[in-house]
Amino acid sequence: MNIITDPGKYEGEQWYVPEYWEKVLDGKSDQTISDDTTQYSLFRLCAEDAPVLKGYADPGEWLILWEDDQGFVHSRVMSNDAKKRFVNSVNTIHPGWMWIY
């Protein structure tokens, strides 16, 4: 595992997170879900991502990124089924959340 150990907003995350966070900042995520405090950016991983994420995630999985209130970026890789459960749980717990595409 190649975890970022340098202090800063990516500390403790996988080495590929800064690259995908740049895509978030450029508005290039596949989906975004947000509430009053947190915005989650979702990337559906495809064959183009395979060379970058080999051994960490597979095409068809989802990479979810968000920034906490202290400015640290966090990530999770989820299967398609897990992503659906995540979305359903968010919609059940926080029906005011909205999707942005």
PDB file as gemmi writes it, atoms N, CA and C in Angstrom:
CRYST1    1.000    1.000    1.000  90.00  90.00  90.00 P 1                      
ATOM      1  N   MET A   1       0.844  -1.170   0.000  1.00  0.00           N  
ATOM      2  CA  MET A   1       0.000   0.000   0.000  1.00  0.00           C  
ATOM      3  C   MET A   1       0.891   1.235   0.000  1.00  0.00           C  
ATOM      4  N   ASN A   2       0.555   2.171  -0.849  1.00  0.00           N  
ATOM      5  CA  ASN A   2       1.298   3.420  -0.953  1.00  0.00           C  
ATOM      6  C   ASN A   2       0.484   4.549  -0.340  1.00  0.00           C  
ATOM      7  N   ILE A   3       0.599   4.688   0.952  1.00  0.00           N  
ATOM      8  CA  ILE A   3      -0.166   5.693   1.680  1.00  0.00           C  
ATOM      9  C   ILE A   3       0.674   6.951   1.847  1.00  0.00           C  
ATOM     10  N   ILE A   4       0.046   8.094   1.650  1.00  0.00           N  
ATOM     11  CA  ILE A   4       0.724   9.379   1.792  1.00  0.00           C  
ATOM     12  C   ILE A   4       1.004   9.620   3.280  1.00  0.00           C  
ATOM     13  N   THR A   5       2.273   9.837   3.600  1.00  0.00           N  
ATOM     14  CA  THR A   5       2.659  10.059   4.995  1.00  0.00           C  
ATOM     15  C   THR A   5       3.051  11.511   5.273  1.00  0.00           C  
ATOM     16  N   ASP A   6       3.243  12.296   4.206  1.00  0.00           N  
ATOM     17  CA  ASP A   6       3.581  13.706   4.407  1.00  0.00           C  
ATOM     18  C   ASP A   6       2.406  14.425   5.058  1.00  0.00           C  
ATOM     19  N   PRO A   7       2.676  15.334   5.991  1.00  0.00           N  
ATOM     20  CA  PRO A   7       1.590  16.104   6.596  1.00  0.00           C  
ATOM     21  C   PRO A   7       0.855  16.926   5.531  1.00  0.00           C  
ATOM     22  N   GLY A   8      -0.431  17.061   5.704  1.00  0.00           N  
ATOM     23  CA  GLY A   8      -1.204  17.876   4.770  1.00  0.00           C  
ATOM     24  C   GLY A   8      -2.564  17.284   4.505  1.00  0.00           C  
ATOM     25  N   LYS A   9      -3.265  17.850   3.535  1.00  0.00           N  
ATOM     26  CA  LYS A   9      -4.656  17.503   3.293  1.00  0.00           C  
ATOM     27  C   LYS A   9      -4.864  16.076   2.812  1.00  0.00           C  
ATOM     28  N   TYR A  10      -3.810  15.411   2.293  1.00  0.00           N  
ATOM     29  CA  TYR A  10      -3.942  14.035   1.797  1.00  0.00           C  
ATOM     30  C   TYR A  10      -3.315  13.000   2.729  1.00  0.00           C  
ATOM     31  N   GLU A  11      -2.813  13.427   3.859  1.00  0.00           N  
ATOM     32  CA  GLU A  11      -2.138  12.528   4.797  1.00  0.00           C  
ATOM     33  C   GLU A  11      -3.031  11.335   5.150  1.00  0.00           C  
ATOM     34  N   GLY A  12      -2.476  10.138   5.014  1.00  0.00           N  
ATOM     35  CA  GLY A  12      -3.199   8.916   5.335  1.00  0.00           C  
ATOM     36  C   GLY A  12      -3.992   8.339   4.182  1.00  0.00           C  
ATOM     37  N   GLU A  13      -4.005   9.021   3.052  1.00  0.00           N  
ATOM     38  CA  GLU A  13      -4.748   8.549   1.880  1.00  0.00           C  
ATOM     39  C   GLU A  13      -3.819   7.844   0.894  1.00  0.00           C  
ATOM     40  N   GLN A  14      -4.432   7.127  -0.054  1.00  0.00           N  
ATOM     41  CA  GLN A  14      -3.667   6.443  -1.088  1.00  0.00           C  
ATOM     42  C   GLN A  14      -3.007   7.462  -2.007  1.00  0.00           C  
ATOM     43  N   TRP A  15      -1.923   7.054  -2.638  1.00  0.00           N  
ATOM     44  CA  TRP A  15      -1.117   7.939  -3.473  1.00  0.00           C  
ATOM     45  C   TRP A  15      -1.886   8.546  -4.649  1.00  0.00           C  
ATOM     46  N   TYR A  16      -2.954   7.894  -5.112  1.00  0.00           N  
ATOM     47  CA  TYR A  16      -3.696   8.393  -6.278  1.00  0.00           C  
ATOM     48  C   TYR A  16      -4.741   9.451  -5.923  1.00  0.00           C  
ATOM     49  N   VAL A  17      -5.029   9.671  -4.652  1.00  0.00           N  
ATOM     50  CA  VAL A  17      -6.091  10.595  -4.242  1.00  0.00           C  
ATOM     51  C   VAL A  17      -5.842  12.029  -4.735  1.00  0.00           C  
ATOM     52  N   PRO A  18      -4.625  12.588  -4.650  1.00  0.00           N  
ATOM     53  CA  PRO A  18      -4.446  13.962  -5.143  1.00  0.00           C  
ATOM     54  C   PRO A  18      -4.821  14.132  -6.620  1.00  0.00           C  
ATOM     55  N   GLU A  19      -4.522  13.135  -7.445  1.00  0.00           N  
ATOM     56  CA  GLU A  19      -4.867  13.221  -8.869  1.00  0.00           C  
ATOM     57  C   GLU A  19      -6.382  13.304  -9.060  1.00  0.00           C  
ATOM     58  N   TYR A  20      -7.109  12.473  -8.337  1.00  0.00           N  
ATOM     59  CA  TYR A  20      -8.562  12.501  -8.458  1.00  0.00           C  
ATOM     60  C   TYR A  20      -9.159  13.739  -7.793  1.00  0.00           C  
ATOM     61  N   TRP A  21      -8.528  14.252  -6.747  1.00  0.00           N  
ATOM     62  CA  TRP A  21      -9.025  15.477  -6.125  1.00  0.00           C  
ATOM     63  C   TRP A  21      -8.912  16.643  -7.102  1.00  0.00           C  
ATOM     64  N   GLU A  22      -7.858  16.660  -7.903  1.00  0.00           N  
ATOM     65  CA  GLU A  22      -7.732  17.692  -8.942  1.00  0.00           C  
ATOM     66  C   GLU A  22      -8.904  17.610  -9.918  1.00  0.00           C  
ATOM     67  N   LYS A  23      -9.341  16.400 -10.238  1.00  0.00           N  
ATOM     68  CA  LYS A  23     -10.511  16.230 -11.108  1.00  0.00           C  
ATOM     69  C   LYS A  23     -11.769  16.774 -10.429  1.00  0.00           C  
ATOM     70  N   VAL A  24     -11.880  16.571  -9.122  1.00  0.00           N  
ATOM     71  CA  VAL A  24     -13.010  17.142  -8.375  1.00  0.00           C  
ATOM     72  C   VAL A  24     -12.998  18.655  -8.529  1.00  0.00           C  
ATOM     73  N   LEU A  25     -11.844  19.263  -8.314  1.00  0.00           N  
ATOM     74  CA  LEU A  25     -11.736  20.719  -8.397  1.00  0.00           C  
ATOM     75  C   LEU A  25     -12.034  21.238  -9.796  1.00  0.00           C  
ATOM     76  N   ASP A  26     -11.779  20.392 -10.812  1.00  0.00           N  
ATOM     77  CA  ASP A  26     -12.078  20.756 -12.205  1.00  0.00           C  
ATOM     78  C   ASP A  26     -13.519  20.423 -12.586  1.00  0.00           C  
ATOM     79  N   GLY A  27     -14.307  19.895 -11.636  1.00  0.00           N  
ATOM     80  CA  GLY A  27     -15.699  19.561 -11.909  1.00  0.00           C  
ATOM     81  C   GLY A  27     -15.887  18.327 -12.764  1.00  0.00           C  
ATOM     82  N   LYS A  28     -14.960  17.376 -12.675  1.00  0.00           N  
ATOM     83  CA  LYS A  28     -14.982  16.212 -13.563  1.00  0.00           C  
ATOM     84  C   LYS A  28     -15.434  14.918 -12.895  1.00  0.00           C  
ATOM     85  N   SER A  29     -16.100  14.992 -11.752  1.00  0.00           N  
ATOM     86  CA  SER A  29     -16.602  13.759 -11.142  1.00  0.00           C  
ATOM     87  C   SER A  29     -17.852  13.315 -11.897  1.00  0.00           C  
ATOM     88  N   ASP A  30     -18.184  12.024 -11.768  1.00  0.00           N  
ATOM     89  CA  ASP A  30     -19.353  11.486 -12.459  1.00  0.00           C  
ATOM     90  C   ASP A  30     -20.652  11.872 -11.770  1.00  0.00           C  
ATOM     91  N   GLN A  31     -20.622  11.939 -10.453  1.00  0.00           N  
ATOM     92  CA  GLN A  31     -21.787  12.341  -9.674  1.00  0.00           C  
ATOM     93  C   GLN A  31     -21.304  13.066  -8.424  1.00  0.00           C  
ATOM     94  N   THR A  32     -22.164  13.915  -7.898  1.00  0.00           N  
ATOM     95  CA  THR A  32     -21.878  14.598  -6.640  1.00  0.00           C  
ATOM     96  C   THR A  32     -23.136  14.563  -5.792  1.00  0.00           C  
ATOM     97  N   ILE A  33     -22.964  14.232  -4.527  1.00  0.00           N  
ATOM     98  CA  ILE A  33     -24.071  14.281  -3.584  1.00  0.00           C  
ATOM     99  C   ILE A  33     -23.620  15.164  -2.431  1.00  0.00           C  
ATOM    100  N   SER A  34     -24.524  15.996  -1.946  1.00  0.00           N  
ATOM    101  CA  SER A  34     -24.102  16.908  -0.885  1.00  0.00           C  
ATOM    102  C   SER A  34     -25.236  17.174   0.092  1.00  0.00           C  
ATOM    103  N   ASP A  35     -24.828  17.611   1.262  1.00  0.00           N  
ATOM    104  CA  ASP A  35     -25.771  18.109   2.251  1.00  0.00           C  
ATOM    105  C   ASP A  35     -25.287  19.493   2.657  1.00  0.00           C  
ATOM    106  N   ASP A  36     -25.707  19.971   3.788  1.00  0.00           N  
ATOM    107  CA  ASP A  36     -25.327  21.313   4.212  1.00  0.00           C  
ATOM    108  C   ASP A  36     -23.845  21.449   4.534  1.00  0.00           C  
ATOM    109  N   THR A  37     -23.172  20.342   4.846  1.00  0.00           N  
ATOM    110  CA  THR A  37     -21.781  20.447   5.290  1.00  0.00           C  
ATOM    111  C   THR A  37     -20.780  19.688   4.442  1.00  0.00           C  
ATOM    112  N   THR A  38     -21.199  18.656   3.729  1.00  0.00           N  
ATOM    113  CA  THR A  38     -20.247  17.799   3.018  1.00  0.00           C  
ATOM    114  C   THR A  38     -20.705  17.565   1.592  1.00  0.00           C  
ATOM    115  N   GLN A  39     -19.754  17.632   0.685  1.00  0.00           N  
ATOM    116  CA  GLN A  39     -20.012  17.283  -0.710  1.00  0.00           C  
ATOM    117  C   GLN A  39     -19.174  16.065  -1.045  1.00  0.00           C  
ATOM    118  N   TYR A  40     -19.824  15.012  -1.530  1.00  0.00           N  
ATOM    119  CA  TYR A  40     -19.152  13.786  -1.931  1.00  0.00           C  
ATOM    120  C   TYR A  40     -19.069  13.758  -3.449  1.00  0.00           C  
ATOM    121  N   SER A  41     -17.883  13.509  -3.972  1.00  0.00           N  
ATOM    122  CA  SER A  41     -17.679  13.402  -5.418  1.00  0.00           C  
ATOM    123  C   SER A  41     -17.434  11.939  -5.742  1.00  0.00           C  
ATOM    124  N   LEU A  42     -18.198  11.421  -6.691  1.00  0.00           N  
ATOM    125  CA  LEU A  42     -18.163  10.004  -7.041  1.00  0.00           C  
ATOM    126  C   LEU A  42     -17.615   9.818  -8.447  1.00  0.00           C  
ATOM    127  N   PHE A  43     -16.669   8.894  -8.574  1.00  0.00           N  
ATOM    128  CA  PHE A  43     -16.088   8.541  -9.863  1.00  0.00           C  
ATOM    129  C   PHE A  43     -16.366   7.076 -10.141  1.00  0.00           C  
ATOM    130  N   ARG A  44     -17.024   6.780 -11.245  1.00  0.00           N  
ATOM    131  CA  ARG A  44     -17.188   5.390 -11.674  1.00  0.00           C  
ATOM    132  C   ARG A  44     -15.904   5.028 -12.402  1.00  0.00           C  
ATOM    133  N   LEU A  45     -15.176   4.069 -11.862  1.00  0.00           N  
ATOM    134  CA  LEU A  45     -13.877   3.711 -12.425  1.00  0.00           C  
ATOM    135  C   LEU A  45     -14.073   2.876 -13.683  1.00  0.00           C  
ATOM    136  N   CYS A  46     -13.269   3.167 -14.688  1.00  0.00           N  
ATOM    137  CA  CYS A  46     -13.384   2.483 -15.973  1.00  0.00           C  
ATOM    138  C   CYS A  46     -12.014   1.958 -16.399  1.00  0.00           C  
ATOM    139  N   ALA A  47     -11.966   1.367 -17.577  1.00  0.00           N  
ATOM    140  CA  ALA A  47     -10.723   0.771 -18.077  1.00  0.00           C  
ATOM    141  C   ALA A  47      -9.592   1.801 -18.152  1.00  0.00           C  
ATOM    142  N   GLU A  48      -9.921   3.052 -18.430  1.00  0.00           N  
ATOM    143  CA  GLU A  48      -8.894   4.101 -18.493  1.00  0.00           C  
ATOM    144  C   GLU A  48      -8.212   4.312 -17.142  1.00  0.00           C  
ATOM    145  N   ASP A  49      -8.927   4.029 -16.075  1.00  0.00           N  
ATOM    146  CA  ASP A  49      -8.381   4.195 -14.726  1.00  0.00           C  
ATOM    147  C   ASP A  49      -7.530   3.005 -14.295  1.00  0.00           C  
ATOM    148  N   ALA A  50      -7.682   1.871 -14.969  1.00  0.00           N  
ATOM    149  CA  ALA A  50      -7.035   0.625 -14.547  1.00  0.00           C  
ATOM    150  C   ALA A  50      -5.518   0.741 -14.377  1.00  0.00           C  
ATOM    151  N   PRO A  51      -4.785   1.358 -15.317  1.00  0.00           N  
ATOM    152  CA  PRO A  51      -3.331   1.445 -15.106  1.00  0.00           C  
ATOM    153  C   PRO A  51      -2.946   2.241 -13.859  1.00  0.00           C  
ATOM    154  N   VAL A  52      -3.709   3.270 -13.540  1.00  0.00           N  
ATOM    155  CA  VAL A  52      -3.406   4.112 -12.382  1.00  0.00           C  
ATOM    156  C   VAL A  52      -3.750   3.386 -11.089  1.00  0.00           C  
ATOM    157  N   LEU A  53      -4.865   2.664 -11.083  1.00  0.00           N  
ATOM    158  CA  LEU A  53      -5.379   2.082  -9.850  1.00  0.00           C  
ATOM    159  C   LEU A  53      -5.144   0.581  -9.729  1.00  0.00           C  
ATOM    160  N   LYS A  54      -4.325   0.022 -10.594  1.00  0.00           N  
ATOM    161  CA  LYS A  54      -4.085  -1.420 -10.570  1.00  0.00           C  
ATOM    162  C   LYS A  54      -3.668  -1.868  -9.170  1.00  0.00           C  
ATOM    163  N   GLY A  55      -4.392  -2.847  -8.645  1.00  0.00           N  
ATOM    164  CA  GLY A  55      -4.109  -3.360  -7.322  1.00  0.00           C  
ATOM    165  C   GLY A  55      -4.834  -2.626  -6.200  1.00  0.00           C  
ATOM    166  N   TYR A  56      -5.471  -1.509  -6.520  1.00  0.00           N  
ATOM    167  CA  TYR A  56      -6.172  -0.713  -5.519  1.00  0.00           C  
ATOM    168  C   TYR A  56      -7.679  -0.694  -5.755  1.00  0.00           C  
ATOM    169  N   ALA A  57      -8.077  -0.710  -7.020  1.00  0.00           N  
ATOM    170  CA  ALA A  57      -9.496  -0.665  -7.379  1.00  0.00           C  
ATOM    171  C   ALA A  57      -9.638  -1.248  -8.778  1.00  0.00           C  
ATOM    172  N   ASP A  58     -10.835  -1.684  -9.099  1.00  0.00           N  
ATOM    173  CA  ASP A  58     -11.103  -2.311 -10.390  1.00  0.00           C  
ATOM    174  C   ASP A  58     -12.140  -1.519 -11.166  1.00  0.00           C  
ATOM    175  N   PRO A  59     -12.091  -1.622 -12.509  1.00  0.00           N  
ATOM    176  CA  PRO A  59     -13.139  -0.985 -13.313  1.00  0.00           C  
ATOM    177  C   PRO A  59     -14.516  -1.460 -12.844  1.00  0.00           C  
ATOM    178  N   GLY A  60     -15.457  -0.531 -12.804  1.00  0.00           N  
ATOM    179  CA  GLY A  60     -16.806  -0.825 -12.338  1.00  0.00           C  
ATOM    180  C   GLY A  60     -17.019  -0.441 -10.884  1.00  0.00           C  
ATOM    181  N   GLU A  61     -15.940  -0.281 -10.138  1.00  0.00           N  
ATOM    182  CA  GLU A  61     -16.057   0.177  -8.752  1.00  0.00           C  
ATOM    183  C   GLU A  61     -16.170   1.695  -8.749  1.00  0.00           C  
ATOM    184  N   TRP A  62     -16.479   2.236  -7.586  1.00  0.00           N  
ATOM    185  CA  TRP A  62     -16.638   3.678  -7.420  1.00  0.00           C  
ATOM    186  C   TRP A  62     -15.598   4.216  -6.452  1.00  0.00           C  
ATOM    187  N   LEU A  63     -15.014   5.343  -6.785  1.00  0.00           N  
ATOM    188  CA  LEU A  63     -14.130   6.078  -5.891  1.00  0.00           C  
ATOM    189  C   LEU A  63     -14.911   7.285  -5.395  1.00  0.00           C  
ATOM    190  N   ILE A  64     -15.012   7.418  -4.084  1.00  0.00           N  
ATOM    191  CA  ILE A  64     -15.747   8.515  -3.472  1.00  0.00           C  
ATOM    192  C   ILE A  64     -14.769   9.377  -2.688  1.00  0.00           C  
ATOM    193  N   LEU A  65     -14.787  10.672  -2.961  1.00  0.00           N  
ATOM    194  CA  LEU A  65     -13.891  11.628  -2.308  1.00  0.00           C  
ATOM    195  C   LEU A  65     -14.708  12.723  -1.634  1.00  0.00           C  
ATOM    196  N   TRP A  66     -14.215  13.196  -0.491  1.00  0.00           N  
ATOM    197  CA  TRP A  66     -14.829  14.341   0.165  1.00  0.00           C  
ATOM    198  C   TRP A  66     -13.781  15.042   1.010  1.00  0.00           C  
ATOM    199  N   GLU A  67     -14.060  16.295   1.313  1.00  0.00           N  
ATOM    200  CA  GLU A  67     -13.177  17.112   2.139  1.00  0.00           C  
ATOM    201  C   GLU A  67     -13.899  17.422   3.443  1.00  0.00           C  
ATOM    202  N   ASP A  68     -13.216  17.213   4.563  1.00  0.00           N  
ATOM    203  CA  ASP A  68     -13.850  17.495   5.849  1.00  0.00           C  
ATOM    204  C   ASP A  68     -13.726  18.981   6.185  1.00  0.00           C  
ATOM    205  N   ASP A  69     -14.314  19.377   7.298  1.00  0.00           N  
ATOM    206  CA  ASP A  69     -14.353  20.793   7.656  1.00  0.00           C  
ATOM    207  C   ASP A  69     -12.994  21.361   8.066  1.00  0.00           C  
ATOM    208  N   GLN A  70     -11.995  20.489   8.211  1.00  0.00           N  
ATOM    209  CA  GLN A  70     -10.629  20.950   8.502  1.00  0.00           C  
ATOM    210  C   GLN A  70      -9.759  20.966   7.251  1.00  0.00           C  
ATOM    211  N   GLY A  71     -10.339  20.603   6.095  1.00  0.00           N  
ATOM    212  CA  GLY A  71      -9.616  20.659   4.836  1.00  0.00           C  
ATOM    213  C   GLY A  71      -8.914  19.375   4.435  1.00  0.00           C  
ATOM    214  N   PHE A  72      -9.093  18.291   5.195  1.00  0.00           N  
ATOM    215  CA  PHE A  72      -8.484  17.010   4.832  1.00  0.00           C  
ATOM    216  C   PHE A  72      -9.378  16.283   3.835  1.00  0.00           C  
ATOM    217  N   VAL A  73      -8.746  15.676   2.841  1.00  0.00           N  
ATOM    218  CA  VAL A  73      -9.476  14.920   1.825  1.00  0.00           C  
ATOM    219  C   VAL A  73      -9.502  13.456   2.239  1.00  0.00           C  
ATOM    220  N   HIS A  74     -10.666  12.822   2.087  1.00  0.00           N  
ATOM    221  CA  HIS A  74     -10.868  11.413   2.426  1.00  0.00           C  
ATOM    222  C   HIS A  74     -11.385  10.676   1.209  1.00  0.00           C  
ATOM    223  N   SER A  75     -11.150   9.362   1.180  1.00  0.00           N  
ATOM    224  CA  SER A  75     -11.608   8.565   0.038  1.00  0.00           C  
ATOM    225  C   SER A  75     -12.062   7.191   0.485  1.00  0.00           C  
ATOM    226  N   ARG A  76     -12.909   6.607  -0.330  1.00  0.00           N  
ATOM    227  CA  ARG A  76     -13.333   5.212  -0.182  1.00  0.00           C  
ATOM    228  C   ARG A  76     -13.541   4.643  -1.571  1.00  0.00           C  
ATOM    229  N   VAL A  77     -13.188   3.386  -1.745  1.00  0.00           N  
ATOM    230  CA  VAL A  77     -13.507   2.656  -2.968  1.00  0.00           C  
ATOM    231  C   VAL A  77     -14.634   1.708  -2.620  1.00  0.00           C  
ATOM    232  N   MET A  78     -15.680   1.709  -3.441  1.00  0.00           N  
ATOM    233  CA  MET A  78     -16.849   0.871  -3.182  1.00  0.00           C  
ATOM    234  C   MET A  78     -17.247   0.113  -4.429  1.00  0.00           C  
ATOM    235  N   SER A  79     -17.762  -1.080  -4.221  1.00  0.00           N  
ATOM    236  CA  SER A  79     -18.372  -1.815  -5.330  1.00  0.00           C  
ATOM    237  C   SER A  79     -19.635  -1.070  -5.749  1.00  0.00           C  
ATOM    238  N   ASN A  80     -20.167  -1.434  -6.894  1.00  0.00           N  
ATOM    239  CA  ASN A  80     -21.401  -0.802  -7.348  1.00  0.00           C  
ATOM    240  C   ASN A  80     -22.536  -1.043  -6.354  1.00  0.00           C  
ATOM    241  N   ASP A  81     -22.625  -2.261  -5.834  1.00  0.00           N  
ATOM    242  CA  ASP A  81     -23.667  -2.572  -4.850  1.00  0.00           C  
ATOM    243  C   ASP A  81     -23.480  -1.761  -3.561  1.00  0.00           C  
ATOM    244  N   ALA A  82     -22.243  -1.647  -3.092  1.00  0.00           N  
ATOM    245  CA  ALA A  82     -21.977  -0.868  -1.880  1.00  0.00           C  
ATOM    246  C   ALA A  82     -22.303   0.601  -2.102  1.00  0.00           C  
ATOM    247  N   LYS A  83     -22.001   1.114  -3.277  1.00  0.00           N  
ATOM    248  CA  LYS A  83     -22.313   2.505  -3.604  1.00  0.00           C  
ATOM    249  C   LYS A  83     -23.822   2.717  -3.568  1.00  0.00           C  
ATOM    250  N   LYS A  84     -24.585   1.775  -4.114  1.00  0.00           N  
ATOM    251  CA  LYS A  84     -26.051   1.895  -4.083  1.00  0.00           C  
ATOM    252  C   LYS A  84     -26.565   1.894  -2.644  1.00  0.00           C  
ATOM    253  N   ARG A  85     -25.998   1.031  -1.799  1.00  0.00           N  
ATOM    254  CA  ARG A  85     -26.405   1.006  -0.391  1.00  0.00           C  
ATOM    255  C   ARG A  85     -26.052   2.327   0.300  1.00  0.00           C  
ATOM    256  N   PHE A  86     -24.879   2.854  -0.019  1.00  0.00           N  
ATOM    257  CA  PHE A  86     -24.458   4.147   0.540  1.00  0.00           C  
ATOM    258  C   PHE A  86     -25.453   5.236   0.166  1.00  0.00           C  
ATOM    259  N   VAL A  87     -25.795   5.310  -1.106  1.00  0.00           N  
ATOM    260  CA  VAL A  87     -26.732   6.325  -1.576  1.00  0.00           C  
ATOM    261  C   VAL A  87     -28.090   6.131  -0.912  1.00  0.00           C  
ATOM    262  N   ASN A  88     -28.561   4.887  -0.843  1.00  0.00           N  
ATOM    263  CA  ASN A  88     -29.854   4.628  -0.205  1.00  0.00           C  
ATOM    264  C   ASN A  88     -29.837   5.007   1.266  1.00  0.00           C  
ATOM    265  N   SER A  89     -28.736   4.717   1.960  1.00  0.00           N  
ATOM    266  CA  SER A  89     -28.676   5.062   3.383  1.00  0.00           C  
ATOM    267  C   SER A  89     -28.626   6.572   3.574  1.00  0.00           C  
ATOM    268  N   VAL A  90     -27.928   7.256   2.706  1.00  0.00           N  
ATOM    269  CA  VAL A  90     -27.862   8.718   2.787  1.00  0.00           C  
ATOM    270  C   VAL A  90     -29.250   9.292   2.541  1.00  0.00           C  
ATOM    271  N   ASN A  91     -29.949   8.776   1.545  1.00  0.00           N  
ATOM    272  CA  ASN A  91     -31.283   9.280   1.233  1.00  0.00           C  
ATOM    273  C   ASN A  91     -32.280   8.951   2.333  1.00  0.00           C  
ATOM    274  N   THR A  92     -32.071   7.831   3.036  1.00  0.00           N  
ATOM    275  CA  THR A  92     -32.964   7.463   4.135  1.00  0.00           C  
ATOM    276  C   THR A  92     -32.708   8.323   5.366  1.00  0.00           C  
ATOM    277  N   ILE A  93     -31.431   8.514   5.675  1.00  0.00           N  
ATOM    278  CA  ILE A  93     -31.066   9.273   6.869  1.00  0.00           C  
ATOM    279  C   ILE A  93     -31.201  10.775   6.638  1.00  0.00           C  
ATOM    280  N   HIS A  94     -30.837  11.220   5.452  1.00  0.00           N  
ATOM    281  CA  HIS A  94     -30.832  12.646   5.122  1.00  0.00           C  
ATOM    282  C   HIS A  94     -31.639  12.886   3.848  1.00  0.00           C  
ATOM    283  N   PRO A  95     -32.966  12.839   3.924  1.00  0.00           N  
ATOM    284  CA  PRO A  95     -33.754  12.993   2.696  1.00  0.00           C  
ATOM    285  C   PRO A  95     -33.579  14.340   2.021  1.00  0.00           C  
ATOM    286  N   GLY A  96     -32.969  15.302   2.692  1.00  0.00           N  
ATOM    287  CA  GLY A  96     -32.738  16.593   2.084  1.00  0.00           C  
ATOM    288  C   GLY A  96     -31.506  16.652   1.191  1.00  0.00           C  
ATOM    289  N   TRP A  97     -30.742  15.565   1.129  1.00  0.00           N  
ATOM    290  CA  TRP A  97     -29.544  15.570   0.287  1.00  0.00           C  
ATOM    291  C   TRP A  97     -29.969  15.688  -1.162  1.00  0.00           C  
ATOM    292  N   MET A  98     -29.140  16.292  -1.945  1.00  0.00           N  
ATOM    293  CA  MET A  98     -29.474  16.438  -3.351  1.00  0.00           C  
ATOM    294  C   MET A  98     -28.355  15.940  -4.243  1.00  0.00           C  
ATOM    295  N   TRP A  99     -28.743  15.426  -5.387  1.00  0.00           N  
ATOM    296  CA  TRP A  99     -27.784  14.969  -6.394  1.00  0.00           C  
ATOM    297  C   TRP A  99     -27.478  16.103  -7.343  1.00  0.00           C  
ATOM    298  N   ILE A 100     -26.232  16.224  -7.692  1.00  0.00           N  
ATOM    299  CA  ILE A 100     -25.789  17.168  -8.713  1.00  0.00           C  
ATOM    300  C   ILE A 100     -25.064  16.327  -9.753  1.00  0.00           C  
ATOM    301  N   TYR A 101     -25.427  16.472 -11.002  1.00  0.00           N  
ATOM    302  CA  TYR A 101     -24.759  15.683 -12.060  1.00  0.00           C  
ATOM    303  C   TYR A 101     -23.916  16.574 -12.921  1.00  0.00           C  
TER     304      TYR A 101                                                      
END                                                                             
